[in-house]
Amino acid sequence: MNALSPGESFEEKAERVTAGGDRPPAVEVLSAEKVFANGTRALSPIDLAITEGEFLTLIGPSGCGKSTLLKLIANLMEPSDGRLLWWRGDFARVGQEGRRFAFVFQEPTLMPWARVDANVRLPLELADMPNAKANPLVADAIARVGLSVFSRHYPRQLSGGMKMRVSIARALVTSPNLLLMDEPFGALDEFTRNKLDNDLVRLWWERKLTTVFVTHSIYEAVFLSTRIVVMAANPGRIFRTMTIDQSQPRDQAFRDSPKFAAYCRELSTWLAKASLPAASGGAS
């Protein structure tokens, strides 16, 4: 499926790849591959349609291209070949009403000299939004991540988990339709990570956000996702996909359930196979 059919355009391929879906795609990755200047082939040609409203997680061994694929989706780098579409068009249409996205990095990257509310306000300031309009948006975003009483604190006064909440609030303040997250909770302890996962799945559900999430955690992937893409390395490629057929929003009862354990066992098996040198893919 990776190659274009004879005489086929990328737009025609997009229609073929997503045929039969009941929701329109937010992002389409069409035969996109990435070869770096030093010759490293980070991604072999990839086809992936991300439908509106889904929570899609990328997981796989180190070096499989998860973050590279996420950066292609964010237009932070261009594919060496192939093409990406955002809401069935070029990246030029991103930023229009209903077609906004935000990126949450591995580190909070906060301004240490600015208070929480000023850090969250930054994207609106860059967009020249007047304070009278920005203030309620900032207050709402901070409240959604549970930091209202800390809005006048500096980053040095916050824990690691609280700093990441500020980073998420800064992403939410622009009212994105697509949220991209690159291992945002990887450096946190398990208790804090579980709490933030609970908050994230609630925010995703409330805001109906299309989300693409990168993680190394099997448990996090199963808890958060509607669909998981397992990737293999050398070169990076899609090895397997798994649908998590579980009602939303989720809570601790799902984590404690036999169904959660079964999903985790299955995902662990596929990750082990994806890590083998001669792994070859197959969708499910």
N, C-alpha and C positions, 0 to 999 in steps of 0.2 A: 504493500500500500504506500510505501514511502515515495516512490517515483511518480512523476506526472505521467498520465497516459498520453500517447501520441496526440499532439495538437491541443492538449488540455491546458487551460489557463489555471492560475492559482485560485481565482474566484470559482471556477467550475469545480476544482478539486475540493474547495471548502464546502461546497454544496454536497459533494459526494461523501466526504468524511463525516459530516454531521447529519446525513440523511436519516430520517426516522426519529430524530430527537424531538421531545415534546416541549423543550425550551430553547430559546435562541442562544447562540454562543456569545460569550463576552470576549473570549480570546481564542484564536485558532493558530496553532503552530503547524505549518505546512512544509514538510520535507526540509525543515530547518536543521542545519548542522553548524558546528563551530570548530574551526581550526585556527589556533593561535599563531602569531608571527614566528614563534620558535619551532613550528611544525607539530606541536601537540594537538592531537585530534580529541578535543574535549567532548564533543557530541557528534554521533552519527546522525543521519537524517531522522528527524522525529516528527511524527504526526500526533497532535493532541488537540482536542477541542474541549474548552472549559466553558461549561454552560452557566448561564446566569443563575445566581443563587446557590450554587453548590460550594461545598467546602472540600477542596482538593488538596491532598497532602502528597509531597514528594519525599520519598525515603529511599535509602540505599547506602552502600558502603562508601567510605571516603574516596573522593576522586571520581565519582560516577556522574558528575555534572549537574547535580541538583541546583546549586547556586548559580551556575552558568545558565541553566535553563530559566531560572527565575529572573536573572538579569536580562535575558532576551525578552521575556514577557514584559519587563519594566522598561524596555527600550534603552537600558543602560549600556548595552552593546548590541552590535548588529550581527546577524548570522552570516557565516561565510558563504552559504548558499541556502536556497529556500526563502520562505517568507512568513511573516506573521501578520495577522489581521486582528484589529481591535474593534469590536462591535461591527464586524463585517466591512471595515474600511481601514485606511492607512492610519498611522499614529497621529496624523495631523488633526483627526477628529477627537482625540483624547483631550479632556478638559472641558468639553461641552457639557451642557446639562444632561445628566443621566449617564455620562461617560467619563467619570473622574476616577483616578486611582491614587492610592497612597502606598508607600513602602516603609515597612518597619525593619530596621537592620538588626544584626546580632547584638550590637551595643546600643544603649539608649542615645548616645551622641547628643547629650544636652549641653546647653550653654551654661557653664558653671557660675557665671556672674549674674545670671538671670533667675528670677523666681519661677515657680512652677507655672503660674498663669502666663508669664511672658514667654516661656518656652513653648507652651501650647499655642500661643497667639502667633508665633513666628510665620507659619504659612500664610495666614491672613494678612499680616503686615507686608509680606513679599507680594501679595496680590493687591496691595494698596486699599484694603478694605477699611473704611472708617471705624473708629473705636465704638461708636454708638451701635453699629451693626455687629461688630466682632465680639463685643463683651458678652452678650447672652450665648453666643456659640461657644466661646471659650468656657464659660461657666457650665454649660450643658455637657461638654466633652469631659471636663474634669469630674463632674458628678457621675458620669457614666462609668468611670474607672474607679470610683470610690475615694477620690482624693480632695473633696471639697474643703475639708478642714486644713488641708496642707497647701492650699493654692498660693500662699504667700511665703512658703518655705523655699530655701535654696536647695539645689541638688545634693550638696554635701550633708544636708540634714535628713536625707532620705535613704532608706534601705535599697538594696539592689532591685527587689521586686517593685518597690514604689517608683523607682526611676524608670523601669520598663513600662509601668502604667502611664507615666507622663508621656513616654514615647508613643504609646498607643493612643492616648488622648490627642496628641499632636497630629496623628494620622486621621483620627475621626473628625477633627474640627473642620475639615474641608468637605465633610459629607461625601466620602468616596463611595463609588459603586463597586469598585474592585480593590481589595486589600491584599497586598503582597507582603509576606512575612518570612524572613530568612533566619531560622533558628533563634527566635527572640528570647526563648526561655532556657536555652541550653546551659547557661552559666549559673542557673539558680538551683537552690536545694529542692528536693522532691516535694516537700510540703508546699513551698511557695509556688512551685511550678504547677502543682495540681490546682491550687487556688486560682491562679491566673488562667489555667485552661478552663475552669468552670466559668470564670468571668467572660472569657473570650467566646465560648460557645453561646453564652447568653447574648452577648453583643451581636454576634453573627446572626442569631435568630431574630433579635429585635430589629436590627437594621436591614435584614435581608441582603447581607453583603455577599458578593462573590469573593471567595477567599482562596488564595494559593499559599500554602504553608510548607516550609521546609523544616524537617526535624530528623534526628537520629533515634528518637524514642518510639519504640513499638507501641507502648501503652498510650502515649500522647496521640499518636497517629490514629489509633483505633477509637479513642474517646472523642476526638474532635471531628473526624472526617465523615463526609458522605461518600467519598471515593479516595482510594489510596493508589498512587502510582509508584510501583517498585522499580528502581533503576539499577542497572548493572554498569560496570566500568570497563574502560579500555577497549573501545571508546564508550563514553556515556550513551546509554540508550534505555528505552523503556523495556523492562523485562516482563512485567506482569501488572495487571490492574485488579483491584479488589473493591467491590462495593460494600459499604457498611450499611446494611438494611436495618436501621434502628431508629426509632422515633426521636424527634428533637423537641425541645432542648434536652440534653442529657444531664445526669447528675450522678451522685455516688452510687445510687442503686444499680446503674448500668455497669460501673466499674466492678461492683461486687457480684455481678451476675455470671452464670456459666457461659452465657453467650459471649460476653466480653472476653473471657478466658479462651474460648474457642477461636475467636477472631485473632487474638494475640498469638496463639499457637500456630495458626495457619500463616499469619504474616511472618512469624519467625522462621518458619520452614521456607517460605519463598525468599526471604532475605538471605538465608544460608545458601540457597541454590544460586541466587543472583551474585553471590560473592565468589562462586567457583570460576576458575579461569576461562572455561569454555561455555559460560552461561549463554543460552539463547532464549529469546523472549517468547511470550505468548500471552494474549489478553484473555481475561475471564470476566 
